[in-house]
Amino acid sequence: MLKMGKMNNLVILAPKTRDNTKYKTVTPEKFRQAFSAAQGGRPAALYKIMDWFLSMDGHLAGALQSRISANTSGDSSLIIQDKTAKNENALEILKAALDGIKLRKLKTALLKANYYGARAVELIWAETRMNGKAIIAPVGFKNLPHDFIYADKIRKTDDYKSVFVGAEPLENYDRGHVLLFTAGDADDYSDPDFTTFGRGVSAMRYSIVKYFDVEDWAAFNEVFGMPMRLGILKTGAGEEALKRLEEAVHNLGNDASAVIDETTEIQFPEVNKYSSKAAYEALSEFCNREISKAITSEALTGGEGKTGTYGAMQTANGIRLDVAQSDAAELDDLIQENIINVFYEINFPGLEVPKMKTAIKAAPNLFQQSNIDKNLFEMGLPLSVSALRKRYDAPAPVDDEDRLEKTQNSLFG
C-alpha cells in the first residue's frame, strides 16, 4: 500500500503511457475512435472531444455551470454534538483548513464529473500552524489530467479491469491522497465503460446537430446507432402488410436492407440542410432544451410541456432539487472520508469528528407557482393580494397612471 504517514506527500505518478491527443476540430472518425477507446476503459480522447464541444457550445457550458452552481451556492455546515472546549477549538481549526484549500473550487473541479463522467484531484498536505497549534492539514489540490483516469487489469489473471488514477489502481491509495468523483458506478462484475458515466455523451448528440451538417449527423450517429425509422402503413393495407412492414423496419436496424410492398412506406425523418432560418432556430432551441435536460436533469420544470408535478417543480438554480441534493450528499461523503476524517486521525485522535452537511434549498419556480395560484383563484379560493404581491415582488401601483388594467377579473386585484 502507498502510505502518506504523518507528513509525507505522495506524488501521483503519471500512467506508463500518456495520451497526447489534441483536437482543433472533431470529425466522425475521431469521435468513433474515442468512443470505442472509452468503452474499453481509456476515456482520455473522449474527454478531450468533450472539451472541444464545451468550448464551442455556450449553452452546453452554461448548463454545466448551472449544475455546478446549484451545489457550490449551498451552505456547508460542520456539525458536532458534544460542544466541549476541545471539540470547539478543533472545529475552528478544521474550518480554517478547509478555507485554506478553497473548498468551493475543489467542489467545482469535482462536479465537472457530471459532464465528463469522472474527475480526479490530488490533495496536497503540509505542516502548518493554526490557532497556535502545529498541525498537518490539506493546503491545496491539483487537478489531474484527463489521461490519469482509466481502467486496466491490476493483474493479468484478473477477470475484470479496475479504475486507475495515474500509475496505480485507485484502491492502492490511502485516504487523503486522491479524490475521484464519478457520475455513475461501474458494475462489480464487468469492465468500466466510461461512455455510460456522466451526461456529456448524451448532451453532445445535440451539439452535433447544431454545429454539423446533415451528412455529418449521419456519420456521427453511426457511433450511437441507427437513425429513427418511421414505418407508414397505407390505408387499406391488411395484417400481412403490417407484418411485412414491422419486419422491414427491424431489418433496417440490423443490416440496413429491407423489402416492402407498395402498400407500405418507410421514412427516415431528417432536417433539411437548406431549411429556412425559422426552421433552424426551432431545431437549435429544441437541441438546447435537450442539452439542458441531459446536463441539469431538468424534468417537468420551466420549459417543459404542459404537465408537471409539484415535486419536479422544486429546483435549485434551475436544477431539480433532488438531483442537486444528491450531488451535494455524494460530495459531502467524499470530503468527509478523505479530508475531515483523515485530518482528525492525524491531528485530533479521540475527539469527536464533525459531520459535513451541505444544505441545498429549493428556489421557487414562479412560472409553475403562478399557474397554481391562478387555478386556485379560478376555483374560488380566497387569496391574499398582499401575499401574492410579496411572492412575485409586484408592488402596488403608485397612482392611476401607473396602474395596468385588465378587462377580466385580475388575480392580483
C-alpha positions in Angstrom: 0.0 0.0 0.0 1.1 3.6 -0.6 1.4 5.4 2.6 1.1 9.1 3.5 2.4 8.8 7.0 2.0 12.0 9.1 3.7 14.4 6.8 4.9 12.8 3.6 3.0 13.8 0.5 2.7 11.2 -2.3 3.4 12.4 -5.8 0.8 10.9 -8.1 2.8 9.2 -10.8 1.7 9.5 -14.4 0.4 6.5 -16.3 3.0 4.4 -18.1 1.6 5.6 -21.4 0.2 9.1 -21.9 -2.5 10.3 -24.3 -1.2 13.4 -26.0 -4.2 13.7 -28.4 -5.1 17.3 -29.3 -8.2 18.3 -31.2 -8.5 21.5 -33.1 -11.5 20.0 -34.9 -13.7 16.9 -34.4 -14.6 14.5 -37.1 -16.9 11.5 -37.1 -13.9 9.2 -37.4 -12.1 10.8 -34.4 -15.2 10.5 -32.4 -15.7 6.9 -33.4 -12.1 6.1 -32.2 -12.5 8.0 -29.0 -15.9 6.4 -28.2 -14.5 2.9 -28.7 -11.5 3.6 -26.6 -13.7 4.9 -23.7 -15.8 1.8 -23.9 -12.6 -0.2 -23.5 -11.5 1.8 -20.4 -9.5 4.6 -22.0 -11.6 7.8 -21.9 -9.0 10.5 -22.4 -9.6 11.1 -26.1 -13.4 11.2 -25.5 -12.8 13.7 -22.6 -10.8 15.9 -25.0 -13.6 15.9 -27.5 -15.9 16.9 -24.7 -13.5 19.8 -24.0 -13.9 20.8 -27.7 -17.7 20.8 -27.6 -17.7 22.6 -24.2 -15.6 25.4 -25.7 -17.9 25.6 -28.9 -21.3 25.4 -27.4 -22.2 28.2 -25.0 -25.5 26.6 -24.0 -23.7 23.4 -23.0 -21.2 25.3 -20.9 -24.0 27.3 -19.3 -26.0 24.1 -18.4 -22.9 22.6 -16.7 -22.2 25.8 -14.8 -25.8 25.8 -13.5 -25.4 22.2 -12.3 -22.2 23.1 -10.5 -23.5 26.3 -9.0 -26.6 24.6 -7.6 -24.2 22.8 -5.3 -21.5 25.4 -4.7 -24.0 28.0 -3.7 -25.3 25.8 -0.9 -24.3 26.3 2.7 -22.0 23.7 4.1 -22.1 23.1 7.9 -19.8 21.1 10.1 -21.9 19.5 12.9 -20.7 18.3 16.3 -22.9 17.0 19.2 -20.5 17.3 22.2 -19.7 21.0 22.3 -16.7 20.9 24.7 -14.0 23.5 24.5 -11.6 20.9 22.9 -14.1 19.9 20.3 -15.0 23.5 19.5 -11.3 24.5 19.2 -10.6 21.6 16.9 -13.7 22.5 14.8 -12.4 26.1 14.3 -9.0 24.7 13.2 -10.7 22.4 10.7 -12.8 25.3 9.3 -9.7 27.3 8.8 -8.0 24.4 7.0 -11.0 24.0 4.6 -11.0 27.7 3.9 -7.3 27.3 3.0 -7.8 24.7 0.3 -10.7 26.8 -1.2 -13.4 24.2 -0.7 -15.7 25.8 -3.3 -13.0 25.5 -6.0 -12.4 21.9 -5.0 -16.1 21.1 -5.4 -16.3 22.9 -8.7 -13.4 20.8 -10.1 -15.0 17.5 -9.0 -18.6 18.4 -10.1 -17.4 18.6 -13.7 -17.7 14.8 -13.5 -21.4 15.3 -14.2 -20.4 16.2 -17.7 -17.2 14.1 -18.3 -18.2 11.2 -16.1 -15.1 11.3 -13.8 -12.8 13.9 -12.4 -9.9 13.4 -10.0 -7.7 15.7 -7.9 -4.5 15.2 -5.9 -4.6 16.6 -2.4 -1.5 18.4 -1.0 -0.8 18.2 2.7 1.7 20.2 4.7 2.7 21.1 8.3 1.3 24.5 9.3 0.1 26.3 12.4 -3.4 27.3 13.2 -4.7 28.8 16.4 -1.2 28.3 17.9 -1.2 24.6 17.2 1.2 22.7 14.8 -1.0 20.5 12.6 -0.9 18.6 9.3 -3.5 20.0 7.0 -4.5 20.0 3.4 -3.2 23.2 1.9 -4.3 22.8 -1.7 -5.0 20.4 -4.6 -4.1 19.7 -8.2 -6.4 18.8 -11.0 -5.2 15.6 -12.6 -5.1 15.4 -16.4 -7.8 13.5 -18.4 -5.5 10.6 -19.2 -4.8 9.9 -15.5 -8.2 8.3 -15.3 -8.6 4.9 -17.0 -9.3 1.3 -16.4 -6.9 -1.7 -16.6 -6.3 -5.0 -15.1 -4.3 -5.0 -11.9 -3.0 -8.5 -12.5 -3.1 -10.3 -15.9 -5.1 -13.1 -14.3 -7.9 -10.7 -13.2 -11.3 -11.2 -14.9 -12.2 -7.5 -15.0 -10.5 -4.1 -15.2 -10.2 -1.8 -12.2 -10.2 2.0 -12.2 -6.7 3.6 -12.1 -5.6 7.1 -11.2 -2.1 7.7 -12.6 0.1 4.7 -12.4 -1.7 3.0 -9.6 -5.2 1.4 -9.1 -7.4 3.7 -7.1 -7.7 1.1 -4.3 -3.9 1.4 -3.7 -4.1 5.0 -2.4 -4.6 5.6 1.2 -7.4 8.1 2.1 -6.5 11.7 1.7 -4.3 11.3 -1.4 -6.7 11.2 -4.3 -10.3 12.3 -4.6 -12.1 10.7 -7.5 -15.7 11.8 -8.2 -17.7 9.8 -10.7 -21.2 10.3 -12.1 -22.1 6.7 -12.3 -20.7 3.5 -10.9 -19.1 0.5 -12.7 -20.7 -2.9 -12.1 -18.6 -5.2 -9.9 -18.6 -8.0 -12.5 -17.8 -6.1 -15.7 -15.2 -3.7 -17.2 -15.9 0.0 -16.7 -17.5 1.6 -19.7 -16.7 5.3 -19.4 -19.3 6.3 -22.1 -22.0 5.4 -19.6 -20.6 7.8 -16.9 -21.8 11.4 -16.8 -24.2 13.2 -19.2 -21.6 14.5 -21.7 -22.2 11.9 -24.4 -25.9 12.5 -24.3 -25.5 16.2 -24.5 -23.0 16.1 -27.3 -25.5 14.4 -29.6 -27.5 17.6 -29.7 -24.4 19.9 -30.0 -23.6 17.8 -33.1 -26.9 18.7 -34.7 -26.3 22.4 -34.1 -22.7 22.6 -35.4 -22.5 20.0 -38.2 -24.5 19.4 -41.4 -26.8 16.6 -42.3 -24.2 14.3 -43.8 -22.0 14.6 -40.7 -25.0 13.9 -38.4 -25.4 10.6 -40.1 -21.8 9.7 -39.7 -21.7 10.7 -36.1 -25.0 8.9 -35.5 -23.5 5.6 -36.6 -21.4 5.7 -33.5 -24.6 5.9 -31.4 -26.8 3.7 -33.6 -29.1 3.9 -36.5 -31.3 7.0 -37.0 -35.0 6.9 -36.2 -37.0 4.8 -38.7 -40.7 5.6 -39.3 -42.9 2.9 -40.9 -46.1 4.1 -42.5 -49.0 1.7 -43.2 -51.2 3.0 -46.0 -55.0 3.0 -45.9 -56.5 -0.4 -46.8 -53.4 -2.4 -46.0 -54.1 -5.7 -44.2 -52.4 -7.7 -41.5 -49.9 -9.2 -43.9 -48.7 -5.8 -45.0 -48.4 -4.7 -41.3 -46.3 -7.8 -40.6 -44.0 -7.2 -43.6 -43.6 -3.5 -42.5 -42.6 -4.5 -39.0 -40.0 -6.9 -40.3 -38.7 -4.3 -42.7 -38.1 -1.7 -40.0 -36.5 -4.3 -37.8 -34.2 -5.5 -40.7 -33.1 -1.9 -41.3 -31.9 -1.8 -37.8 -29.8 -4.9 -38.3 -28.3 -4.7 -41.8 -29.8 -1.6 -43.5 -31.7 -3.7 -46.0 -35.4 -4.5 -46.3 -38.2 -5.5 -48.7 -41.6 -3.8 -48.6 -44.6 -3.8 -50.9 -46.5 -0.8 -52.5 -48.9 -0.6 -49.6 -46.2 0.4 -47.1 -43.6 3.2 -46.8 -40.5 3.8 -44.6 -39.2 7.3 -43.9 -36.0 8.5 -42.2 -37.0 11.8 -40.6 -34.3 14.5 -41.0 -33.9 18.2 -41.1 -33.3 19.8 -44.5 -29.7 21.2 -44.6 -31.0 24.1 -46.5 -34.2 24.8 -44.4 -35.3 28.2 -43.5 -33.8 30.3 -40.7 -37.0 29.8 -38.7 -36.7 26.0 -39.0 -33.1 26.1 -38.0 -33.8 28.3 -35.0 -36.6 25.9 -33.9 -34.2 23.0 -34.2 -31.5 24.8 -32.3 -33.9 25.7 -29.5 -35.0 22.0 -29.3 -31.4 20.9 -29.1 -30.7 23.5 -26.3 -33.7 22.1 -24.3 -32.4 18.6 -24.7 -28.9 19.6 -23.6 -30.4 21.2 -20.5 -32.3 18.1 -19.7 -29.2 15.9 -20.2 -26.9 18.1 -18.0 -29.2 19.6 -15.5 -31.6 16.7 -15.2 -34.4 19.2 -15.9 -37.7 17.4 -16.0 -41.2 19.0 -15.9 -39.9 22.4 -14.9 -39.8 25.9 -16.6 -39.5 24.9 -20.2 -41.2 21.6 -20.2 -44.5 20.5 -21.7 -47.9 21.3 -20.3 -48.0 18.8 -17.4 -45.8 18.5 -14.3 -45.7 17.7 -10.7 -45.1 19.7 -7.6 -42.0 17.6 -6.8 -40.5 18.2 -10.2 -41.2 21.9 -9.7 -38.7 22.2 -6.8 -35.4 23.4 -8.2 -32.1 24.9 -7.0 -30.5 27.2 -9.6 -32.7 25.6 -12.2 -31.6 22.1 -11.3 -34.1 19.6 -9.9 -33.8 19.8 -6.2 -33.4 16.0 -5.6 -30.6 15.9 -8.2 -28.8 18.9 -6.6 -29.2 17.3 -3.2 -27.8 14.0 -4.4 -24.7 15.8 -5.8 -24.2 17.5 -2.5 -24.6 14.3 -0.4 -22.0 12.4 -2.6 -19.5 15.2 -2.4 -20.0 15.6 1.4 -19.3 11.8 1.8 -16.2 12.1 -0.4 -14.8 15.1 1.6 -15.8 13.6 4.9 -13.9 10.3 4.2 -10.8 11.8 2.6 -10.3 15.1 4.3 -12.2 15.6 7.5 -11.7 12.0 8.9 -8.0 11.9 7.9 -7.4 15.4 9.3 -8.8 14.3 12.7 -7.0 11.0 12.7 -3.7 12.9 12.3 -4.3 15.9 14.5 -7.1 15.2 16.9 -7.4 11.5 17.6 -10.1 10.7 20.1 -12.0 14.0 19.6 -15.5 14.0 18.0 -15.2 14.2 14.2 -17.6 16.8 12.7 -20.1 15.7 10.1 -20.3 17.8 6.9 -23.8 18.6 5.6 -24.5 20.9 2.6 -28.0 22.3 2.6 -29.4 22.8 -0.9 -32.6 24.8 -0.7 -35.3 25.0 -3.3 -35.7 28.1 -5.4 -39.3 28.8 -6.2 -40.4 28.2 -9.8 -42.6 31.3 -10.1 -43.9 30.2 -13.5 -45.3 27.0 -12.1 -46.4 28.7 -8.9 -48.4 31.4 -10.8 -50.3 28.6 -12.6 -51.2 27.1 -9.2 -52.3 30.4 -7.9 -54.4 31.1 -11.0 -56.1 27.7 -10.7 -56.9 28.3 -7.0 -58.3 31.7 -7.8 -60.5 30.4 -10.6 -61.7 27.7 -8.2 -63.0 30.4 -5.9 -60.4 30.1 -3.1 -59.9 33.4 -1.4 -56.3 34.6 -1.9 -54.3 37.4 -0.2 -53.4 40.2 -2.6 -50.6 41.4 -0.3 -49.1 37.8 -0.1 -49.3 37.5 -3.9 -47.6 40.8 -4.4 -44.8 39.8 -2.0 -44.4 36.4 -3.6 -43.9 37.8 -7.1 -42.2 41.0 -6.0 -45.0 43.0 -7.6 -45.6 46.3 -5.8 -48.9 48.1 -5.9 -49.2 50.9 -8.5 -48.3 54.3 -7.1 -51.2 56.1 -8.8 -53.9 55.6 -11.5 -51.4 56.3 -14.3 -49.1 53.6 -13.0 -51.9 51.0 -13.0 -52.0 48.3 -15.7 -55.7 47.5 -16.1 -57.1 44.1 -17.2 -60.6 43.7 -18.6 -61.3 40.4 -16.9 -61.0 39.6 -13.2 -57.4 40.0 -12.2 -55.6 37.6 -10.0 -53.8 40.4 -8.3 -56.8 42.7 -7.8 
